[in-house]
Amino acid sequence: MLQSILAGRLLGVAGFGILGAITMFTTVVNKFASFRMGELVIKYVGYYTESDDQLRAAAIFKAAALVEMAASLAAFGLIWLLAPLGARYFAKDESLQGWFIIYGLIILANLMAESATGLLQISDRFRNQAALNVIQSLFTLAVILWAYFTQGGLLQVLLAYLGGKVIGALGLTLASLTEARRRWGQGWWRTPLGVLRPQAGELARFAINTNLSSSLSLINKDSELLWVSFFRNPLETGYYKTALAIINLVQLPVSPLPQATYPEISREVARKNWSNLQTILRQGSVLAGGFTVLAGIALVLLGKPLILLLYKKAEFLPAYPALLILLVGYLFANTFYWARTTLLALGLPHYATQVNILVTVLKVVGVLVLLPAIGYLGSPIMLSFSYVLGISLSVFKLRSVIAQRQAAPGNNAPSQESHDA
């Protein structure tokens, strides 16, 4: 949060918008090539660990890491090829294409970061991840502070983000390799991939569905600033980036919850312990939804003074209407943060993909109509709409599926509470 505030103050609204275009361009290209291997690792390493099949568990992690490395190399190649187009159409300045490539080096540092994150989470190594996040953020903040007090510019801010993310990614990789050695022994990496041949089709379908779902999310949620940059200008992109930065106040405590609870959700599904699963989902919604309501009320009442306090310039105030619109969508997204990961744990990645297809089509049509007509506010309107629709469909589906499985004979394991009693 502090990094974003200092960067906004240093660069101004338009420069802040260009920063958002460069960073989001790399994120979008990287996710386009990604198969979200962290989710595959959590689901299948967790499953085979519960089944005490350590050979297949090690093979899953090895295969996921290799696929992710290949995808990361392909993504950096795309960054290199598409940088001129990114500079021309999103930053509106062709001289910045080299900066797109520089920031794209993050992808090479993240060669197997998704697989690494998945293994650390399934092993409950959240303390390791937290420490790495703190170190990464402190490094980035230190460099941005230096740039702020020396009146640096966009390049210094980009290098600050790049350096911090490289430190975090390399730390995750080393921590995951240490965990793999602890779990499966010194020679785990020699595990033959052939043991996965009977499950190859299932694994491929899961990876393809999560990749397709991720690609649709790029259009629907993860490329917001690029839509505004393309159809409008850096100034309006800066307003929207400011609104997205402030909405982080609502997101900060909730954003880790999907990944933090996914391993436990997967374990309860593998055990067919539906009572515990429902408890996890219900408690998570009460916690995240309650916080979001309170934070939202505070932002409605104090949003404008907060913008002036944080960014010190009245030119950032046009971000306030977007902030109010985003609060509607984020209330849904936060309250039911578990919707997508629970679909994956239940073996329903295809349904998540179908919902994404529907929501993405509607979102694109809405953006194409609203952005040219009413300006950058069209983007937060359609983002909130997509959250409300997509999450509502997913939650209704989950309620139906869990009820069916809970009612099936022999498919309701006793809960931990029953054992304790």
C-alpha positions in Angstrom: 0.0 0.0 0.0 2.8 2.4 0.9 4.7 1.6 -2.2 1.8 2.5 -4.3 1.2 5.8 -2.5 4.8 6.9 -2.9 4.9 5.8 -6.5 1.7 7.8 -7.2 3.0 10.9 -5.5 6.3 10.7 -7.4 4.9 10.0 -10.9 1.7 12.0 -10.9 -1.6 10.6 -12.3 -0.5 10.1 -15.9 2.9 8.5 -14.9 1.1 6.3 -12.4 -1.1 5.2 -15.3 1.9 4.3 -17.4 3.4 2.4 -14.5 0.1 0.4 -14.3 0.1 -0.3 -18.0 3.7 -1.7 -18.0 3.2 -3.9 -14.9 -0.2 -5.2 -15.9 1.0 -6.0 -19.4 3.7 -8.3 -18.1 1.2 -9.9 -15.6 -1.3 -10.5 -18.4 1.2 -12.1 -20.8 2.6 -14.3 -18.0 -0.8 -15.5 -16.9 -1.8 -16.2 -20.5 1.0 -18.7 -20.7 0.5 -20.0 -17.2 -1.2 -23.3 -16.4 -1.6 -22.3 -12.7 0.5 -25.1 -11.6 0.1 -24.1 -7.9 -3.5 -25.3 -8.0 -2.6 -28.6 -9.7 0.2 -29.1 -7.1 -2.2 -28.4 -4.2 -4.9 -30.7 -5.5 -2.8 -33.7 -6.6 0.2 -33.6 -4.3 -2.3 -33.2 -1.5 -4.4 -36.1 -2.8 -1.5 -38.5 -3.2 0.0 -37.5 0.1 -3.4 -38.3 1.8 -3.3 -41.7 -0.1 0.3 -42.2 1.1 1.6 -42.5 -2.5 4.7 -40.4 -2.1 6.2 -41.5 -5.5 3.3 -40.0 -7.4 3.2 -37.0 -5.2 6.9 -36.3 -6.0 6.3 -36.9 -9.7 3.4 -34.4 -9.7 5.6 -31.7 -8.3 8.4 -32.5 -10.7 6.1 -32.5 -13.7 4.4 -29.3 -12.6 7.8 -27.5 -12.2 9.0 -28.6 -15.7 5.8 -27.5 -17.4 5.8 -24.2 -15.6 9.5 -23.5 -16.6 8.6 -24.1 -20.2 5.6 -21.8 -20.0 7.6 -19.1 -18.3 10.3 -19.1 -21.1 7.5 -18.9 -23.7 5.9 -16.0 -21.8 9.2 -14.0 -21.7 9.5 -14.6 -25.5 6.1 -13.1 -25.9 7.0 -10.1 -23.8 10.0 -9.5 -26.0 8.0 -9.8 -29.2 5.0 -7.7 -28.0 6.8 -4.9 -26.2 6.6 -2.5 -29.1 2.9 -3.0 -29.3 2.5 -2.6 -25.6 4.4 0.7 -25.6 2.4 2.0 -28.6 -1.1 1.1 -27.6 -1.1 1.0 -23.8 1.7 3.4 -22.6 1.0 5.6 -25.7 4.8 6.1 -26.0 6.9 3.9 -28.3 10.1 5.0 -26.7 9.1 2.9 -23.6 9.3 -0.5 -25.2 12.6 -1.3 -23.6 11.0 -0.7 -20.1 8.4 -3.3 -21.0 11.2 -5.9 -21.6 13.1 -4.9 -18.5 10.1 -5.4 -16.3 9.4 -8.7 -18.1 12.5 -10.1 -16.6 10.3 -10.9 -13.6 9.0 -13.9 -15.5 12.4 -15.5 -15.7 12.8 -15.2 -12.0 9.4 -16.8 -11.5 10.3 -19.9 -13.5 8.6 -22.3 -11.1 7.1 -19.9 -8.5 3.6 -21.2 -8.9 4.6 -24.9 -8.3 6.8 -23.8 -5.4 4.0 -21.8 -3.8 1.7 -24.8 -4.1 4.1 -27.2 -2.4 4.8 -24.7 0.4 1.1 -24.3 1.0 0.2 -28.0 1.0 3.0 -28.3 3.6 1.6 -25.5 5.7 4.8 -23.5 5.2 3.0 -20.2 5.4 5.5 -18.7 7.8 8.2 -19.1 5.0 6.0 -17.4 2.5 5.2 -14.6 4.9 8.9 -14.0 5.6 9.7 -13.9 1.9 6.8 -11.5 1.2 8.1 -9.1 4.0 11.6 -9.2 2.7 10.5 -8.6 -0.9 8.2 -5.7 0.1 10.8 -4.1 2.3 13.3 -4.1 -0.5 10.9 -2.6 -2.9 9.8 0.0 -0.4 13.4 1.0 0.3 14.2 1.5 -3.3 11.0 3.5 -3.9 11.8 5.7 -0.9 15.2 6.3 -2.3 13.7 7.3 -5.7 11.1 9.5 -3.9 13.6 11.5 -1.9 16.1 11.8 -4.9 13.3 12.8 -7.3 13.7 9.7 -9.4 11.3 8.6 -12.1 9.5 5.7 -13.7 12.6 3.6 -14.4 13.6 3.7 -10.7 10.1 2.6 -9.6 10.1 -0.2 -12.2 13.5 -1.4 -10.9 12.2 -1.3 -7.4 9.3 -3.6 -8.2 11.5 -5.8 -10.4 14.2 -6.3 -7.7 11.7 -7.1 -5.0 9.8 -9.7 -7.1 13.1 -11.4 -8.1 14.1 -11.7 -4.5 10.7 -13.2 -3.6 10.6 -15.6 -6.5 14.1 -17.0 -6.0 13.4 -17.4 -2.3 10.2 -19.3 -3.0 12.0 -21.6 -5.4 14.8 -22.4 -2.9 12.3 -22.9 0.0 10.2 -25.3 -2.2 13.3 -27.4 -3.2 14.3 -27.7 0.4 10.7 -28.8 1.3 10.8 -31.4 -1.6 14.0 -32.8 -0.3 12.6 -33.1 3.2 9.5 -34.8 1.9 10.9 -37.2 -0.7 14.6 -37.4 -0.1 17.7 -36.1 -1.8 17.1 -37.7 -5.2 13.4 -36.8 -5.5 14.0 -35.0 -8.8 15.0 -38.3 -10.4 11.4 -39.6 -9.8 10.2 -41.1 -13.2 7.4 -39.2 -14.7 6.1 -42.5 -16.2 4.3 -43.3 -12.9 1.8 -40.6 -13.9 0.9 -42.2 -17.2 -2.5 -43.6 -15.9 -3.4 -40.1 -14.7 -2.0 -38.2 -17.6 -5.4 -37.5 -19.2 -6.9 -36.2 -15.9 -3.9 -34.1 -15.2 -3.9 -32.6 -18.7 -7.6 -31.8 -18.5 -7.1 -30.1 -15.1 -4.2 -28.0 -16.4 -5.9 -27.1 -19.6 -9.1 -26.0 -17.8 -7.2 -23.9 -15.3 -5.2 -22.4 -18.1 -8.4 -21.6 -20.0 -10.0 -20.2 -16.9 -6.9 -18.1 -16.2 -6.9 -16.8 -19.7 -10.5 -15.8 -19.5 -9.8 -14.1 -16.1 -7.2 -12.0 -17.9 -9.9 -10.5 -20.0 -12.4 -10.4 -17.3 -10.4 -9.2 -14.2 -6.7 -9.1 -14.6 -6.3 -6.6 -17.5 -8.4 -3.7 -16.2 -5.8 -1.1 -16.7 -5.0 -2.3 -20.2 -8.6 -1.8 -21.3 -8.6 1.8 -20.0 -5.1 2.4 -21.4 -6.1 1.2 -24.9 -9.5 3.0 -25.2 -8.7 6.1 -23.1 -5.4 7.6 -22.0 -2.7 7.5 -19.3 -4.6 10.1 -17.2 -7.8 8.1 -16.9 -5.6 5.0 -16.4 -4.0 6.8 -13.5 -7.4 7.5 -11.9 -8.4 3.9 -12.2 -5.0 2.6 -10.8 -5.5 5.0 -7.8 -8.9 3.5 -7.1 -7.5 -0.1 -7.4 -4.7 0.9 -5.1 -7.1 2.2 -2.4 -9.4 -0.8 -2.7 -6.4 -2.8 -1.5 -7.4 -1.6 2.0 -10.4 -3.8 1.6 -8.4 -6.6 -0.1 -5.3 -6.8 2.1 -6.5 -9.1 4.8 -8.7 -11.1 2.4 -6.4 -11.7 -0.6 -4.3 -14.4 1.1 -7.4 -16.4 2.2 -8.1 -18.3 -1.1 -4.6 -19.8 -1.3 -4.4 -20.2 2.5 -7.7 -22.2 2.7 -7.4 -24.2 -0.6 -5.2 -26.9 0.9 -7.6 -27.5 3.8 -10.6 -27.4 1.5 -8.9 -30.0 -0.8 -8.1 -32.2 2.2 -11.7 -32.2 3.5 -13.0 -33.0 0.0 -10.5 -35.9 -0.3 -11.8 -37.2 3.1 -15.4 -36.6 2.1 -15.8 -34.6 5.3 -18.6 -32.4 4.1 -19.5 -31.0 7.6 -16.0 -29.6 8.1 -16.0 -28.3 4.5 -19.2 -26.3 5.1 -17.8 -25.0 8.4 -14.6 -23.7 6.7 -16.7 -22.0 4.0 -19.2 -20.5 6.4 -16.6 -19.1 8.8 -14.5 -17.7 6.0 -17.5 -15.8 4.6 -18.4 -14.4 7.9 -14.8 -13.2 8.6 -14.1 -11.8 5.1 -17.6 -10.4 4.4 -17.8 -8.7 7.8 -14.5 -7.0 7.4 -15.4 -5.9 3.9 -18.7 -4.3 5.0 -16.9 -2.3 7.8 -14.0 -1.2 5.5 -16.5 -0.3 2.8 -18.5 2.0 5.1 -15.3 3.7 6.1 -14.2 4.3 2.5 -17.7 5.6 1.5 -17.5 8.2 4.3 -13.8 9.0 4.2 -12.8 8.1 0.7 -12.1 11.7 -0.6 -10.2 12.9 2.5 -8.2 9.6 2.3 -7.2 10.2 -1.3 -6.1 13.7 -0.5 -4.2 12.5 2.6 -2.4 9.7 0.7 -1.6 11.3 -2.6 -1.4 15.0 -1.5 -2.9 16.2 -4.8 -6.5 17.1 -5.7 -5.8 15.7 -9.3 -6.3 12.2 -7.9 -9.9 12.9 -6.6 -11.6 11.7 -9.8 -10.7 8.2 -8.6 -13.4 8.4 -5.9 -16.4 7.3 -8.0 -14.6 4.3 -9.3 -13.8 3.4 -5.7 -17.4 3.3 -4.8 -18.3 1.2 -7.8 -15.6 -1.3 -7.0 -16.8 -1.7 -3.5 -19.9 -3.5 -4.7 -18.0 -6.1 -6.6 -15.4 -6.6 -4.0 -18.0 -7.2 -1.3 -19.1 -10.2 -3.3 -15.6 -11.3 -4.2 -14.4 -11.1 -0.7 -17.4 -12.7 1.0 -17.3 -15.8 -1.3 -13.5 -15.8 -1.9 -13.6 -19.6 -1.8 -15.9 -20.1 -4.7 -13.4 -20.9 -7.4 -11.0 -23.0 -5.3 -13.8 -25.1 -3.9 -15.0 -25.8 -7.5 -11.5 -27.0 -8.3 -11.3 -29.1 -5.1 -14.6 -30.8 -6.0 -13.3 -31.7 -9.4 -15.4 -29.1 -11.3 -12.8 -27.0 -13.1 -15.0 -27.2 -16.3 -17.8 -25.4 -14.5 -15.5 -22.6 -13.4 -14.4 -22.3 -17.0 -18.0 -22.2 -18.3 -18.9 -19.5 -15.9 -15.8 -17.6 -16.9 -16.7 -17.8 -20.6 -20.2 -16.4 -20.0 -19.0 -13.6 -17.7 -16.1 -12.7 -20.0 -18.3 -12.4 -23.1 -20.7 -10.1 -21.2 -17.8 -8.2 -19.7 -16.1 -7.5 -23.1 -19.4 -6.4 -24.7 -20.0 -4.0 -21.8 -16.5 -2.6 -21.9 -16.6 -2.0 -25.6 -19.9 -0.1 -25.2 -19.2 1.8 -21.9 -15.5 2.8 -22.1 -15.8 4.9 -25.3 -19.2 6.3 -24.1 -18.7 7.2 -20.5 -14.9 7.0 -19.9 -12.9 5.0 -17.5 -15.8 4.4 -15.1 -17.1 1.9 -17.5 -14.4 -0.5 -16.4 -15.2 -0.6 -12.7 -18.9 -0.9 -13.6 -18.3 -4.0 -15.7 -15.7 -5.5 -13.2 -18.2 -5.3 -10.3 -20.9 -6.8 -12.6 -18.7 -9.7 -13.5 -17.9 -10.4 -9.9 -21.5 -10.4 -8.8 -22.7 -12.6 -11.7 -19.8 -15.1 -11.7 -19.7 -15.6 -8.0 -23.4 -16.0 -7.7 -23.5 -18.7 -10.3 -20.6 -20.5 -8.7 -22.0 -20.4 -5.2 -25.4 -21.7 -6.3 -23.6 -24.6 -8.1 -21.5 -25.4 -5.0 -24.5 -25.5 -2.7 -26.2 -28.0 -5.0 -23.1 -30.2 -5.5 -22.2 -30.3 -1.8 -25.8 -31.2 -0.8 -25.8 -34.0 -3.3 -22.6 -35.5 -2.2 -23.5 -35.1 1.5 -26.7 -37.0 0.9 -25.1 -39.8 -1.1 -24.9 -43.1 0.9 -21.4 -43.8 2.5 -20.1 -40.4 1.3 -20.2 -38.4 4.5 -17.2 -39.0 6.7 -17.5 -38.2 10.4 -16.4 -34.6 11.2 -13.5 -33.8 13.5 -16.1 -32.5 15.9 -17.7 -36.0 16.0 -14.3 -37.6 16.8 -13.7 -35.1 19.5 -17.1 -35.7 21.0 
